[in-house]
């Protein structure tokens, strides 16, 4: 394996950790919980299974995050009127207010983070990461097929 590949692999992980920490510190909410609320804001009401698939995290983690957000009255769980066995998760008005506040902080943070990069720099990284994500997804799919 090329040394640069190894360096890139671990550098991506370090950047992920740093950006997640920065987001948590600046917005006072975890990135995963923010993503859950953002999805709900756009989708209205969804199942926890839907959230699990969209965020690519396990069911126990989704349940834990939803419970924390529900305790803070940012989300609520309700029975699906069309299927009483199914529970839907929705964002509350308090949650929507928090999302609006987070959006303002996020815009400021993003501006500070990316102000020294050109649009071309950012487009290049976006395209590269989409390609890398696709390649890793393909590898995961192949692994699942073999098991």
Secondary structure, 3 states (H helix, E strand, C coil): CCHHHHHHHHHHHHHHHHHHHHHHHHHCCCHHHHHHHHHHHHHCEECHHHHHHHHCCCHHHHHHHHHHHHHCCCEEEEEECCEEEEEEEEECHHHHHHHHHHHHHHHHHHHHHHCCCCHHHHHHHHHHHHHHHHHHHHHHHHHHHHC
